[in-house]
Amino acid sequence: MVEKRVSGLTRFIFKSPEWYKVLFCLLLFVAIISTVAFQSGQIQDRIIKGMAIIALPAIAAALITPPITRIFGGIMNLNRSSILALFTSMVLTFVILLSSVLERTISSGVQPSVTNQGIALGLGLILGLRLAMLQSTSNTSALRMALPSALQTLITIPVLGEYIPPDTLPGIYARILVSCAVFALGSILFVQYINSPMQKSIGFKTTDFIQSLISHLTHKTPQMEELLSEMGSSADIPVVTMALRGSGDDKRLKAVFSMPMIHPGPLGEIGGGTLQKQLDAALKTNDCTVVFPYHSTAHHDFNPTMRSELDKITGASHMTLEKLEYSHEATDSVRVFHDGVEILGQRFANNILLVASTPDILTDDIEFAVGLGMMNAAKHDTVRNVGIVDAHNSGGEESLPTLQGSKVSYRLIDAASETSRKLVEGEARGFLAGAVQQKTKYTADEGMGELGIRTTLVKTHSGQRTAYILLDGNNLVPGLRGEILKNLFEAGLVDNAEIMTTDTHTVNMNTAHNYIGARIDHEELIGIVEKTVKEAAENLEPCEAGMNTEIAEDVQVFGAHRTAELLGVTSTLLAVSGYIGVINLTAATILTILLYQIMP
């Protein structure tokens, strides 16, 4: 349910087009519609009138709204200001067009003319719309946003003297004042309505959330994290680290597997979004080290509230490296299938690495408690440490997290126990390992993070080759994992392998479902993965491995069910606010028209 709510929220996030493109569209739209919205004069005269009353004031307001808004403590950039100007221009044009049609059909003798009264109503309406938008995105009082909201209306008022008969001009100005008051009041009531539910349930206003999110997206400010920290709770996070190092004299690290049981979300670089990059930077001790920041078992309730909390994770990771006890022994890897669940496991001395996949069930994150259950189930006999990796390699829009008590959770725990038992029974001897990292041309918009593709190949005493392949992304499209594995097996490059993703949320700025393979050519990607496996095979050398577990204490995370609560309230408000907004505007419009009827 959390991923669905994230999807519902991220569809409202968009990249603003360039301001000059938007303003060109505004000019073009007004020029075309003005020919029918105004009754009198030649076509060129109507276009000029439309430009004077609608387009030019809107453009002027678009250009000066950002600096004026910032003066009064708000936020607005030029691109978004231009979009707002285009929207309000379309609204004003529609009101004028409707008024013109009414005047031509049923009210041609009314003074002031219905068209001019429509202009007055429209100017009040766009003031109300701008006020609601600026209040929501700037999270400041209506009084402070009054001037920025009124800019388009104020700039238009002097222009009206050129196109409205002097004897009716005072009446039009009075009607503008009335409509501005009514729609401003409606806007204030609307913003109060959308703020109330979240403030009662979460502790901060909806406009706080919207404003901090926009600030993060546009200026990378920490306001969102400061807001989320208010709802956080403390958790102790197990951090499992495994390292492979050469067994020669220099003992240099070849690869570091990092498996902290925390979630790299919720969105973009907020909270845990930079987890993979920070682990990569913190654990790369020399040019030969390839860091594998695996996604372990945790879902959105274990999102860090602030990026600074990740320092506790990297600190614990360093401690594990310092305390590693190495051994040159490894068993052959085994794969256990259990009713739709697959676990690839390998034992290194008395430590076990388990990689869990559910390619046919389309599950999402494995819950923290389920991971602990798997870890405990795998600690047979002499097993000292267990590292759990959630492969996170086959997603769909209907994917749900694996929660404790679900059928899949029991299957995973049983499979972990069976895999461990087989590994304990297996013979452990010397092994070779090679590791490579490959940057790619793919971008976050295509589903690939900046860490690219990283591969470790382990060759045991029996000659078995096992590849651990990590892609920096948030899941794969269904079927792609199978395509990659099939190619590696048919090429004879590996005997066993698993494809994993880091679950990075830096690729989810525009959608919750930006899976690897949705925008990337499959054959090309398969070729790149094959290349990394071949390169890892070329630098195989005798290695030894060590694994250790440390606890990162008092990490501030969202807490149980808080993510679902936050996203649930937000998604509901976004869904309902549209209907409430329409009702609000309709009521304000009717009230304004009724007031017009009693005015001279």
C-alpha positions as CSV (number, residue, x, y, z in Angstrom):
1,M,0.0,0.0,0.0
2,V,2.9,2.4,0.7
3,E,4.3,2.1,-2.8
4,K,0.9,2.7,-4.3
5,R,0.5,5.9,-2.2
6,V,4.0,7.0,-3.2
7,S,2.9,6.5,-6.8
8,G,-0.2,8.6,-6.2
9,L,1.9,11.3,-4.7
10,T,4.7,11.4,-7.2
11,R,2.4,11.9,-10.1
12,F,1.9,15.5,-8.8
13,I,5.6,16.1,-9.1
14,F,6.7,17.4,-12.4
15,K,9.6,19.3,-14.0
16,S,8.6,22.8,-15.0
17,P,9.1,23.7,-18.7
18,E,11.2,26.7,-19.5
19,W,9.5,30.0,-18.7
20,Y,9.8,31.5,-22.2
21,K,8.2,28.5,-23.8
22,V,5.3,28.8,-21.4
23,L,4.8,32.5,-22.0
24,F,5.0,31.9,-25.8
25,C,2.1,29.4,-25.4
26,L,0.3,32.0,-23.3
27,L,0.6,34.6,-26.1
28,L,-0.5,32.2,-28.7
29,F,-3.5,31.0,-26.7
30,V,-4.8,34.5,-25.9
31,A,-4.3,35.7,-29.5
32,I,-6.5,32.8,-30.8
33,I,-9.2,32.9,-28.2
34,S,-9.5,36.7,-28.1
35,T,-10.9,36.7,-31.6
36,V,-14.1,35.0,-30.3
37,A,-14.1,36.2,-26.6
38,F,-14.6,39.9,-27.5
39,Q,-17.5,41.1,-29.6
40,S,-16.6,44.4,-31.2
41,G,-14.0,45.5,-33.7
42,Q,-11.9,43.8,-36.3
43,I,-10.0,40.7,-35.6
44,Q,-6.7,42.6,-35.1
45,D,-8.5,44.9,-32.6
46,R,-9.8,41.9,-30.6
47,I,-6.4,40.4,-30.5
48,I,-4.9,43.7,-29.3
49,K,-7.6,43.9,-26.6
50,G,-6.9,40.4,-25.5
51,M,-3.2,41.1,-25.3
52,A,-3.8,44.3,-23.3
53,I,-6.3,42.9,-20.8
54,I,-5.1,39.3,-20.5
55,A,-1.7,38.4,-21.9
56,L,0.5,41.3,-21.0
57,P,-0.6,41.7,-17.4
58,A,-0.2,37.9,-17.0
59,I,3.4,38.0,-18.4
60,A,4.3,41.0,-16.2
61,A,2.9,39.2,-13.2
62,A,4.8,36.0,-14.1
63,L,8.1,38.0,-14.3
64,I,7.8,39.9,-11.1
65,T,5.9,37.4,-8.9
66,P,9.1,35.4,-7.9
67,P,11.1,38.3,-6.4
68,I,8.0,39.9,-4.8
69,T,7.1,36.5,-3.3
70,R,10.6,36.0,-1.9
71,I,10.5,39.4,-0.3
72,F,7.4,38.3,1.7
73,G,8.9,35.0,2.7
74,G,7.5,32.8,0.0
75,I,9.1,30.6,-2.7
76,M,8.4,30.8,-6.4
77,N,10.7,30.4,-9.4
78,L,10.2,31.8,-12.8
79,N,9.3,28.6,-14.5
80,R,6.5,27.8,-12.1
81,S,5.4,31.4,-12.0
82,S,5.0,31.3,-15.8
83,I,2.9,28.1,-15.5
84,L,0.7,29.8,-13.0
85,A,0.3,32.8,-15.3
86,L,-0.7,30.6,-18.2
87,F,-3.3,28.8,-16.0
88,T,-4.8,32.1,-14.7
89,S,-4.9,33.5,-18.2
90,M,-6.8,30.5,-19.5
91,V,-9.2,30.9,-16.6
92,L,-9.8,34.6,-17.2
93,T,-10.1,34.0,-21.0
94,F,-12.7,31.3,-20.4
95,V,-14.8,33.6,-18.0
96,I,-14.7,36.4,-20.6
97,L,-15.7,34.0,-23.4
98,L,-18.6,32.6,-21.4
99,S,-19.7,36.1,-20.5
100,S,-19.5,37.2,-24.1
101,V,-21.7,34.3,-25.2
102,L,-24.3,35.1,-22.5
103,E,-24.3,38.7,-23.6
104,R,-24.9,37.8,-27.2
105,T,-27.8,35.4,-26.4
106,I,-29.8,36.6,-23.4
107,S,-28.4,39.8,-21.8
108,S,-27.4,42.2,-24.5
109,G,-29.1,45.2,-22.8
110,V,-27.5,44.9,-19.4
111,Q,-25.3,47.7,-18.1
112,P,-22.5,47.4,-17.3
113,S,-22.3,44.8,-20.0
114,V,-22.2,41.1,-19.1
115,T,-18.7,40.8,-20.7
116,N,-17.3,43.6,-18.6
117,Q,-18.9,42.2,-15.5
118,G,-17.3,38.9,-16.5
119,I,-13.9,40.6,-16.6
120,A,-14.5,41.9,-13.1
121,L,-15.5,38.4,-11.9
122,G,-12.5,36.8,-13.7
123,L,-10.0,39.2,-12.1
124,G,-11.3,38.3,-8.6
125,L,-11.2,34.6,-9.5
126,I,-7.6,34.6,-10.6
127,L,-6.6,36.6,-7.5
128,G,-8.2,33.8,-5.4
129,L,-6.5,31.1,-7.4
130,R,-3.1,32.7,-7.1
131,L,-3.6,33.2,-3.4
132,A,-4.4,29.6,-2.8
133,M,-1.4,28.5,-4.9
134,L,1.1,30.9,-3.3
135,Q,-0.2,30.1,0.2
136,S,0.1,26.4,-0.4
137,T,3.6,26.4,-1.9
138,S,5.0,29.1,0.4
139,N,3.5,28.1,3.7
140,T,3.0,31.6,4.9
141,S,0.0,33.8,5.8
142,A,-2.6,35.0,3.4
143,L,-1.8,38.6,4.4
144,R,1.9,38.2,3.4
145,M,0.9,36.6,0.1
146,A,-1.8,39.3,-0.7
147,L,0.4,41.5,-2.8
148,P,2.0,38.7,-4.9
149,S,-1.4,37.1,-5.4
150,A,-3.0,40.4,-6.6
151,L,-0.3,41.3,-9.1
152,Q,-2.0,40.2,-12.2
153,T,-5.3,41.8,-11.1
154,L,-3.6,45.1,-10.1
155,I,-1.7,45.3,-13.4
156,T,-4.9,44.7,-15.4
157,I,-7.1,47.4,-13.6
158,P,-5.4,50.5,-15.2
159,V,-5.7,48.9,-18.6
160,L,-9.5,48.6,-18.3
161,G,-9.9,52.4,-18.6
162,E,-9.0,52.1,-22.3
163,Y,-11.7,49.5,-23.2
164,I,-14.6,50.1,-20.8
165,P,-17.0,53.1,-21.1
166,P,-16.1,55.8,-18.6
167,D,-19.7,55.9,-17.2
168,T,-19.6,52.2,-16.2
169,L,-16.0,52.1,-15.1
170,P,-16.7,52.9,-11.3
171,G,-19.2,50.1,-11.3
172,I,-16.7,47.7,-12.8
173,Y,-14.1,48.7,-10.2
174,A,-16.6,48.2,-7.4
175,R,-17.4,44.7,-8.8
176,I,-13.7,43.8,-9.0
177,L,-13.3,44.8,-5.3
178,V,-16.3,42.6,-4.4
179,S,-15.1,39.6,-6.4
180,C,-11.6,39.9,-5.0
181,A,-12.9,39.9,-1.5
182,V,-15.2,36.9,-2.1
183,F,-12.6,34.7,-3.9
184,A,-9.8,35.6,-1.4
185,L,-12.1,34.5,1.5
186,G,-12.8,31.3,-0.4
187,S,-9.1,30.7,-1.0
188,I,-8.3,31.2,2.7
189,L,-11.0,28.8,3.8
190,F,-9.8,26.2,1.2
191,V,-6.2,26.3,2.5
192,Q,-7.4,26.0,6.1
193,Y,-9.5,22.9,5.1
194,I,-6.5,21.1,3.5
195,N,-4.3,21.9,6.4
196,S,-6.6,20.7,9.2
197,P,-6.5,16.8,8.7
198,M,-2.7,16.5,8.5
199,Q,-2.1,18.9,11.4
200,K,-4.4,16.8,13.6
201,S,-3.1,13.4,12.6
202,I,0.6,14.0,11.8
203,G,1.4,17.2,13.7
204,F,2.2,19.6,10.8
205,K,0.2,21.3,8.1
206,T,-0.3,20.1,4.6
207,T,1.2,23.4,3.3
208,D,4.3,22.7,5.5
209,F,4.7,19.4,3.6
210,I,4.1,20.9,0.1
211,Q,6.4,23.8,0.7
212,S,9.3,21.8,2.1
213,L,9.0,19.2,-0.7
214,I,9.1,22.0,-3.4
215,S,12.1,23.6,-1.6
216,H,13.9,20.3,-1.7
217,L,13.2,19.7,-5.3
218,T,14.1,23.2,-6.5
219,H,16.8,24.2,-4.0
220,K,17.9,21.0,-2.2
221,T,17.1,22.6,1.1
222,P,16.9,20.5,4.3
223,Q,13.4,21.7,5.3
224,M,11.7,18.4,4.3
225,E,14.0,16.5,6.6
226,E,13.6,18.9,9.4
227,L,9.8,18.5,9.1
228,L,10.0,14.7,8.9
229,S,12.3,14.6,12.0
230,E,9.3,15.7,14.1
231,M,7.5,12.5,13.4
232,G,10.5,10.1,13.8
233,S,11.3,7.5,16.3
234,S,14.5,5.8,17.4
235,A,15.6,2.4,16.2
236,D,18.7,0.2,16.5
237,I,19.8,-0.9,13.1
238,P,21.9,-4.1,12.5
239,V,24.6,-3.4,10.0
240,V,26.2,-6.4,8.4
241,T,29.4,-6.0,6.4
242,M,31.3,-8.7,4.4
243,A,34.7,-8.0,2.8
244,L,36.8,-9.9,0.3
245,R,40.5,-9.2,0.3
246,G,43.5,-10.6,-1.5
247,S,45.4,-13.3,0.4
248,G,48.8,-11.9,-0.8
249,D,51.2,-9.8,1.2
250,D,49.4,-6.5,0.8
251,K,46.0,-7.8,1.9
252,R,44.2,-5.2,-0.2
253,L,40.4,-5.2,-0.2
254,K,38.8,-6.3,-3.4
255,A,35.1,-5.9,-2.5
256,V,33.0,-4.8,0.4
257,F,29.4,-6.0,0.8
258,S,27.4,-3.6,2.9
259,M,24.0,-4.8,4.2
260,P,22.5,-2.3,6.7
261,M,18.8,-3.1,7.6
262,I,17.5,0.3,6.7
263,H,15.5,1.6,3.8
264,P,17.0,4.1,1.3
265,G,13.8,6.3,1.0
266,P,11.4,7.9,1.0
267,L,12.0,10.0,-2.2
268,G,14.9,11.4,-4.1
269,E,17.7,12.4,-1.8
270,I,15.4,13.0,1.2
271,G,16.2,10.9,4.3
272,G,18.0,7.7,3.2
273,G,18.1,8.6,-0.5
274,T,21.9,9.1,-0.4
275,L,22.6,5.9,1.5
276,Q,24.3,4.0,-1.4
277,K,26.5,7.0,-2.3
278,Q,27.5,7.5,1.3
279,L,28.4,3.9,1.8
280,D,30.3,3.8,-1.4
281,A,32.4,6.9,-0.4
282,A,32.9,5.7,3.2
283,L,34.0,2.1,2.6
284,K,36.1,2.6,-0.5
285,T,39.6,2.5,1.1
286,N,41.6,2.4,-2.1
287,D,41.2,2.3,-5.9
288,C,41.0,-1.5,-5.8
289,T,37.9,-1.7,-3.6
290,V,34.5,-2.1,-5.1
291,V,31.7,-1.3,-2.7
292,F,28.4,-3.2,-3.0
293,P,25.7,-1.2,-1.0
294,Y,23.1,-4.0,-1.0
295,H,19.5,-3.5,-0.2
296,S,18.8,-5.5,3.0
297,T,15.5,-6.2,4.7
298,A,13.6,-3.0,5.6
299,H,10.7,-1.1,4.1
300,H,9.4,2.5,4.3
301,D,8.8,2.5,8.1
302,F,12.6,2.3,8.3
303,N,13.4,5.4,6.2
304,P,15.8,7.7,8.0
305,T,14.3,11.0,8.8
306,M,17.4,13.0,7.9
307,R,20.5,12.4,5.8
308,S,22.7,13.1,8.9
309,E,21.3,9.8,10.4
310,L,23.2,7.9,7.7
311,D,26.5,8.9,9.5
312,K,25.5,6.4,12.2
313,I,25.1,3.7,9.5
314,T,28.5,4.4,7.9
315,G,30.1,4.6,11.3
316,A,28.8,1.2,12.2
317,S,30.0,-0.1,8.8
318,H,33.5,1.1,9.6
319,M,33.5,-0.6,12.9
320,T,32.6,-3.9,11.3
321,L,35.5,-3.6,8.9
322,E,37.9,-3.0,11.7
323,K,36.7,-6.1,13.6
324,L,36.6,-8.6,10.6
325,E,38.2,-12.0,11.1
326,Y,39.2,-13.4,7.7
327,S,39.3,-16.9,6.4
328,H,40.3,-18.4,3.0
329,E,37.4,-20.9,3.0
330,A,34.2,-20.9,1.0
331,T,31.6,-23.5,0.0
332,D,29.9,-23.8,-3.4
333,S,26.8,-21.7,-3.6
334,V,23.4,-23.3,-3.4
335,R,20.0,-22.1,-4.6
336,V,16.8,-23.1,-2.7
337,F,13.3,-22.9,-4.3
338,H,10.4,-22.7,-2.0
339,D,6.9,-22.1,-3.4
340,G,7.8,-19.0,-5.5
341,V,10.7,-17.9,-3.2
342,E,14.3,-18.3,-4.2
343,I,17.4,-17.9,-2.0
344,L,20.9,-18.0,-3.3
345,G,23.4,-18.7,-0.5
346,Q,27.1,-19.2,0.1
347,R,29.1,-19.9,3.2
348,F,32.4,-18.2,3.9
349,A,34.0,-20.0,6.8
350,N,31.3,-19.6,9.6
351,N,29.5,-16.7,7.9
352,I,26.6,-17.0,5.5
353,L,25.5,-14.7,2.7
354,L,21.8,-15.1,1.6
355,V,20.2,-13.3,-1.4
356,A,16.4,-13.5,-1.5
357,S,14.3,-13.2,-4.6
358,T,10.6,-13.6,-5.3
359,P,10.5,-13.1,-9.1
360,D,7.1,-14.8,-9.6
361,I,5.3,-13.1,-6.8
362,L,6.2,-9.4,-7.6
363,T,6.7,-8.5,-3.9
364,D,8.5,-5.3,-2.9
365,D,10.6,-4.6,0.2
366,I,11.0,-7.3,2.8
367,E,10.0,-6.0,6.3
368,F,12.7,-5.6,9.0
369,A,11.1,-8.2,11.2
370,V,11.0,-10.8,8.4
371,G,14.7,-10.2,7.8
372,L,15.4,-10.8,11.5
373,G,13.4,-14.0,11.3
374,M,15.4,-15.2,8.3
375,M,18.7,-14.3,10.0
376,N,17.8,-16.2,13.2
377,A,16.5,-19.2,11.1
378,A,19.8,-19.3,9.2
379,K,22.0,-19.4,12.4
380,H,22.5,-23.2,12.5
381,D,25.2,-24.8,14.5
382,T,28.4,-22.9,14.1
383,V,27.1,-20.1,11.9
384,R,28.3,-16.8,13.4
385,N,27.0,-14.0,11.1
386,V,24.3,-14.0,8.5
387,G,24.0,-11.3,5.8
388,I,20.6,-10.9,4.2
389,V,20.2,-9.2,0.8
390,D,16.8,-8.4,-0.6
391,A,17.5,-8.8,-4.4
392,H,14.6,-6.4,-5.1
393,N,14.7,-7.5,-8.8
394,S,11.2,-8.0,-10.1
395,G,8.6,-5.2,-9.5
396,G,5.2,-4.3,-10.8
397,E,2.6,-1.7,-9.9
398,E,0.8,-4.3,-7.8
399,S,3.9,-5.2,-5.8
400,L,3.4,-5.2,-2.0
401,P,5.9,-5.3,0.8
402,T,6.5,-8.7,2.5
403,L,5.2,-8.2,6.0
404,Q,5.5,-10.4,9.0
405,G,2.8,-13.0,9.2
406,S,2.3,-13.2,5.4
407,K,2.6,-16.5,3.5
408,V,5.7,-15.1,1.7
409,S,7.4,-14.2,5.0
410,Y,7.1,-17.8,6.2
411,R,8.4,-19.1,2.9
412,L,11.4,-16.8,3.1
413,I,12.2,-17.9,6.7
414,D,11.8,-21.6,5.8
415,A,14.0,-21.1,2.7
416,A,16.7,-19.3,4.7
417,S,16.8,-22.2,7.2
418,E,17.0,-24.8,4.5
419,T,19.7,-22.9,2.6
420,S,21.8,-22.5,5.8
421,R,21.5,-26.2,6.6
422,K,22.8,-27.2,3.1
423,L,25.6,-24.7,3.4
424,V,26.7,-26.0,6.8
425,E,26.8,-29.5,5.3
426,G,28.9,-28.3,2.4
427,E,32.7,-28.5,2.2
428,A,34.6,-25.2,2.6
429,R,38.0,-24.7,0.9
430,G,40.0,-22.0,-0.7
431,F,38.4,-19.7,-3.3
432,L,39.1,-17.0,-5.9
433,A,37.3,-13.7,-6.3
434,G,37.2,-10.8,-8.7
435,A,35.2,-7.6,-8.6
436,V,34.5,-4.8,-11.1
437,Q,32.4,-1.7,-11.3
438,Q,31.0,-0.3,-14.5
439,K,29.7,3.2,-15.0
440,T,26.9,3.4,-17.5
441,K,25.5,6.1,-19.9
442,Y,22.0,5.6,-18.4
443,T,20.5,8.3,-16.2
444,A,18.1,8.5,-13.3
445,D,15.3,9.2,-15.6
446,E,16.0,5.9,-17.3
447,G,16.0,4.1,-13.9
448,M,19.7,3.8,-13.3
449,G,21.6,5.5,-10.5
450,E,25.1,6.9,-10.7
451,L,26.8,3.9,-9.2
452,G,26.1,1.9,-12.3
453,I,26.7,-1.9,-12.4
454,R,28.9,-3.8,-10.0
455,T,29.8,-7.5,-10.2
456,T,31.6,-9.9,-7.9
457,L,32.6,-13.3,-9.2
458,V,33.5,-16.1,-6.7
459,K,35.2,-19.3,-8.0
460,T,35.4,-22.2,-5.5
461,H,37.7,-25.2,-5.2
462,S,35.3,-27.3,-7.3
463,G,35.4,-24.8,-10.2
464,Q,31.9,-23.4,-9.6
465,R,31.5,-19.8,-10.5
466,T,28.9,-17.6,-8.7
467,A,28.2,-14.0,-9.8
468,Y,26.7,-11.4,-7.5
469,I,25.5,-8.6,-9.8
470,L,24.3,-5.3,-8.4
471,L,22.5,-2.6,-10.5
472,D,22.0,0.8,-9.0
473,G,18.2,1.2,-9.5
474,N,14.9,0.6,-7.9
475,N,13.8,-2.8,-9.1
476,L,13.7,-4.4,-12.6
477,V,10.8,-4.8,-14.9
478,P,9.3,-8.3,-14.6
479,G,11.2,-10.9,-16.7
480,L,14.4,-8.9,-17.1
481,R,16.1,-10.7,-14.3
482,G,15.4,-14.0,-16.0
483,E,16.7,-12.7,-19.4
484,I,20.0,-11.6,-17.8
485,L,20.5,-14.9,-16.0
486,K,19.6,-17.0,-19.0
487,N,22.2,-15.2,-21.1
488,L,24.9,-15.7,-18.5
489,F,24.1,-19.4,-18.1
490,E,23.9,-20.1,-21.8
491,A,27.2,-18.3,-22.4
492,G,28.8,-20.6,-19.8
493,L,30.1,-17.7,-17.8
494,V,28.6,-18.7,-14.5
495,D,27.1,-21.7,-12.7
496,N,25.1,-19.6,-10.3
497,A,24.2,-16.0,-10.2
498,E,21.7,-13.4,-8.9
499,I,20.7,-10.0,-10.1
500,M,20.1,-7.3,-7.5
501,T,19.2,-3.7,-7.3
502,T,20.1,-1.1,-4.6
503,D,16.6,0.2,-4.3
504,T,17.9,3.7,-4.7
505,H,15.1,6.3,-4.6
506,T,17.1,8.9,-6.5
507,V,15.5,7.6,-9.6
508,N,12.0,8.2,-8.3
509,M,11.7,12.0,-8.5
510,N,8.8,11.8,-11.0
511,T,7.3,8.3,-10.5
512,A,7.4,5.5,-7.9
513,H,7.7,2.9,-10.7
514,N,10.8,3.8,-12.6
515,Y,12.2,0.3,-13.0
516,I,15.4,-0.7,-14.8
517,G,14.4,-2.0,-18.2
518,A,11.3,0.2,-18.7
519,R,13.4,2.8,-20.6
520,I,16.6,0.9,-21.3
521,D,17.1,-1.5,-24.2
522,H,17.3,-5.0,-22.7
523,E,19.8,-6.5,-25.1
524,E,22.2,-3.6,-24.6
525,L,21.9,-3.9,-20.8
526,I,22.4,-7.7,-20.9
527,G,25.6,-7.1,-22.9
528,I,26.9,-4.7,-20.3
529,V,26.2,-7.1,-17.5
530,E,28.0,-9.9,-19.5
531,K,31.0,-7.7,-19.9
532,T,31.3,-7.1,-16.2
533,V,31.2,-10.8,-15.5
534,K,34.0,-11.4,-18.0
535,E,36.1,-8.6,-16.5
536,A,35.6,-10.0,-13.0
537,A,36.7,-13.4,-14.3
538,E,39.9,-11.8,-15.7
539,N,41.0,-10.5,-12.3
540,L,40.2,-13.6,-10.2
541,E,42.8,-14.1,-7.5
542,P,43.0,-16.1,-4.3
543,C,41.0,-14.3,-1.6
544,E,39.9,-14.5,2.0
545,A,36.6,-13.3,3.4
546,G,35.3,-11.9,6.7
547,M,31.9,-10.9,7.9
548,N,30.8,-9.0,11.0
549,T,27.7,-7.4,12.5
550,E,27.4,-4.1,14.4
551,I,24.4,-2.2,15.7
552,A,23.9,1.5,14.7
553,E,22.2,2.8,17.8
554,D,19.4,5.4,18.0
555,V,18.9,6.0,14.3
556,Q,15.9,8.2,13.7
557,V,13.5,6.5,11.3
558,F,9.9,7.2,10.4
559,G,8.6,4.5,12.7
560,A,5.9,1.9,12.5
561,H,3.1,2.8,10.2
562,R,4.0,6.5,10.1
563,T,5.0,6.4,6.5
564,A,1.6,4.8,5.5
565,E,-0.2,7.4,7.7
566,L,1.6,10.3,6.2
567,L,1.2,9.2,2.6
568,G,-2.4,8.1,3.3
569,V,-3.4,11.5,4.6
570,T,-1.5,13.3,1.8
571,S,-3.0,11.1,-1.0
572,T,-6.5,11.4,0.4
573,L,-6.2,15.2,0.6
574,L,-4.9,15.4,-3.0
575,A,-7.7,13.3,-4.2
576,V,-10.5,15.1,-2.3
577,S,-9.1,18.7,-2.6
578,G,-10.0,18.9,-6.2
579,Y,-13.7,18.3,-5.5
580,I,-13.6,20.6,-2.6
581,G,-11.9,23.3,-4.7
582,V,-14.6,23.0,-7.4
583,I,-17.3,23.3,-4.7
584,N,-15.5,26.3,-3.2
585,L,-15.1,28.1,-6.5
586,T,-18.7,27.4,-7.5
587,A,-20.0,28.8,-4.2
588,A,-17.8,31.9,-4.5
589,T,-18.9,32.5,-8.1
590,I,-22.6,32.2,-7.3
591,L,-22.2,34.6,-4.3
592,T,-20.3,37.1,-6.4
593,I,-23.0,37.0,-9.1
594,L,-25.7,37.5,-6.5
595,L,-23.9,40.5,-5.1
596,Y,-23.5,41.9,-8.6
597,Q,-27.3,41.9,-8.9
598,I,-27.9,44.2,-6.0
599,M,-25.1,46.6,-7.0
600,P,-26.0,49.7,-9.1
